[in-house]
Amino acid sequence: MAAHERPVEIRAGSGTIAGTLIAPATEMPGVLFVHGWGGSQEQYLARARKVAGLGCVCLTFDLTGHAATRSLYETVNRERNLEDLLAAYDLLTSQSMVDKRAIAVIGSSYGGYLAALLSEMRPVRWLGLRAPALYMDSGWELPKRELHRTQDLVAYRRTVVPAQSNRALRACAAFEGDVLVIGSELDMIVPHTVVTSYVDAFSRAESITYRTIRGADHGLTEEEAQRAYSTLLMNWLREMVTGARSGPVSPGARPNDPVAATKLLQRAVEPA
């Protein structure tokens, strides 16, 4: 299916951030991609183009403090970046071709954390989190860069955090759509305990798919890890979108199902 692209400016707070809208010609599900801290929309453009081929309207964008607004990198806080995400979501769902009942939000690391927060503030049907970061609720107004200096996030992330004690995890506990959670076997920034905290929190999800990419670090620096992530994401989105078009599907395994919680430590990844 052919897709059309156009650059867009997203108004957020007192400024604007850059985005790229990729859309087919007819009304379709919408997919919003959220990059991680220190990244940019470039990390998701290739994947967004592939997802658009499934018949989806995709939006990538640059969080404030990145790309063209890099000068704000040291001062931007979580509140402003959440405003960015809300503004991007609203732009995506304002497109006439978007089915507002079929919105997916895909986030990596810091972007996964923001995506979890968004799910409590806007309707989200599908939520995909890769190595989602976790932060303490305190210091919300502080610049994001200061959090590692004012909070012991290394220790915080080494233990499984109860859902009710963290804002992002509370949002996950309330989420009733379909979920994809992907971790990296060798991740030193977002360790397995953080991923477990997220998986455990999704107690009300319609379905949850949990995978670990073997041999991968946090940034997926190896090309093989990048391919594995793309394969997992594409297969899962294809399953979700196809199921939505063909009618209701049977709920997948619940988070407390041993099969769903088993990590697939393999290089030849299976469909999600």
N, C-alpha and C positions, 0 to 999 in steps of 0.2 A: 504494500500500500504506500503510495507516494505521500511524503510529508513536506510541509512548508515551514521555513524558519524565518523568524524576524527578531531583531534586537528590541528589547523593551526597557523602559525605565520604571522602576518601582519606587513610589514615594513611601518613605518610612521615616517617621519622626520629622525632623527638620531638614532632612536631606533626601537623596535618591541613591538607589543601588542599581547595578546593571543586571539584566537577565536576558535569556534567550528563550523564546516561545517556539516550540516545535509541535506542529499540529497536523492531523489529517483533515480531510475536507468535510467530514460529517461528525455529528455528535458522538462523543466517545468518552470512556473513562478518563479521568485526569490523574496525572502522576507528577508529584512535586518532589524534586531532589534537593537535599540539603547537605552541602559539603561540610567537612570537619574544620576545626581550628587550624589556621595556617594554610588552608587549601583555597580552592576557588571552584567556580562552576565548570571550569575546564575538565575537572576530574570526572564529571558526570555527563558531559556532552555526548561522547561516543555511545555510552549506554542509553542515554535518553533517545538518541536517534534510532537505536535498535528497538527500544520499547515503543516508540511511535509507530514502528512497523507492525506492531501487534494491533494497531488501531487505537492508540491512546494519544491524548494531548499531554505533552510533557513540558514542564517548566524547570529550568535550572536558573540559578541566580547567585550573585556574590554577596555574602554577608557583609555588613558594615565592618570596616577594619581590614578588608581584604581587597585585592585587585585594585580597582580605581580609587578606593577609599582607604588604601593602606596607611595613610597618614594617621588614621584613627585607631590603628592596631593596638597601641599601648593604653588607650583610654576607653575603648568601647566596653560596655558591660553586657551581662546576660539579658537584661531587660530590653536593651536596644536591639540585640540580635533576635530576640523573640518577636519584637515588633516587626523586624525584617521578614521573618517567617510568616507572620500573620498577614502582612501586606502582600507577600508573594502568593499565599494561599488565596486571598481574596481576589487577586488579579486572575489567577488560574480559573477560579470558579465563576468569574464574571464573563468568561468567554462563552459565546452562544453555543459553541459546539461541544462544550463540556457537560457531561452527565453529573450533576451535582450530588447524586446519590452514590456515585462510584468514584471516590477519590482515594488515591494511594499516596502515602508520604514515605519517602525513602531517605534515611539519614545515616551518616557515618560519624562515629566518634562523638564530638561535640554536637554535630548535626543530628545524631541519633537522640541525644539528650534533649535537644530543642524539639525534635519531632514528637517525643513522648509528651512534652509539655503541651504542644499544639493539640494533641489528640483530645485533650480535655476542654479545649476552647473552641474547636471547630469540628464539624462532622468529618470523620475519617473512617473509611471502610476497611482499608488495608494499610498495615503499618510494617515497614521493613527497617530493621535496625542492624547495622553492622558495627561491631565493637563499640556499642553505645557507652559513652563516658558517663560518669556519675559525679555530682558535686553536692556539697552540703547546701542546705537551704539558706544558711546565714551568709551574709556578705553579698546579697543579691545586687545591691547598688554599686559594689566595687568593680573596678575594671577587671575584665576576665583575666588579664595577665597577672593580676595580684593574687589570685586565688591560691596559686601554688606556694606563695610566700606567706599568706596569712592563715592557711588551713593545711593540716597534715593530710593531704589527699592520698598520699601513698599508703598510709596506715588505714585510712577510711575505706579505700578500695580493696584492702586485703581481707576484709570480712564481709560476709553476706549481710546486706542491709535490709531490715524489715520494711515492707512496702509502706506501712503507715507512717514511717519516720522520715520519708523523703518525698518531696513534691513530685518529682518525675515518676517515681515508682507508684505513688498514689494515683497518678493519671493512668498508668499502665493497669493498675488494679481495677479501674473503672472501665477500661476499654473492652468493648464487646465485639469487635471485628476480628479479622484474620491477621495473624502476626507471623513475620519471619524474623528470627534472630540468628545472626551469624557471628561467631567468635573466631579469633586467630589463636592457634595452638601456642605460638611463641610470643604472644603479646605481653610486653612488660609495662605498657601504659594503662591498658584496660585489661586487667587480669581476669582469669576465669571466674573469680568470686563476684566481680561486677556483672558479668554476663549472667551468672546464676541468679543474682539479685533481680535482674530484669525478667528472666524466664519465670522465676517463682512468683513474681508480681502479677503476671497475666492470668489470674485465677478465673476471670469471667470471659476470656477470649473465646470466640467461636471456634477457632483452630489455631494451633501454634506449631510452626516448623522451626526446629532448632538444629543448626549445623555448625561444625567447627572445621576450619580450613587447616589441614595439616601442614606443618612447616612454615606457616605464615606469621609475619610479625604484624605490628599494629598498622603500619602504613602500606602493607601489601607491596613491599619493595621488589619482590620477585615477580617477573612477568607471569609465571605459572599461577601464583596466588591471585593476581589480577584476573586471569582467565577463569579461575575457579569461582571467584566471587561473581563475575559476570554470568557464568553458567547457572549458578544457584539462583541469582536474582531473576534472570530471564525465565527460567523454568517455573519459578514460583509465580511470577506475574502472569505468565501465560496460563497457568492453571487457574489463577484467581479470575482473570479477565474472561477466559473461556467459560468458566463455571457461572459467572455472572450473566453471560449472554444466553446460556442454555437453561437457566433457571436455578432454583435452590439446589445446593449440593449437601451431601452428608457432612456434618461437622467432623473436623480432623481430630487427631489425638489431643487430649487435654494436657496442660503443663505437667500434671502429676502422673501422667502415663509414662512408665519406664521406657517405652519405645520412643516417645517423643523426646525424652530427656537424654537419651543416649547420644553421645558425640560420635559423629562419623569421621574418624581420623583417617582420611584417605586422600590421595591425590586425584584419582579419577572420581570426581564427585558425582553423586547420584542426583537425579531430579528432585527438587524440593517439593 
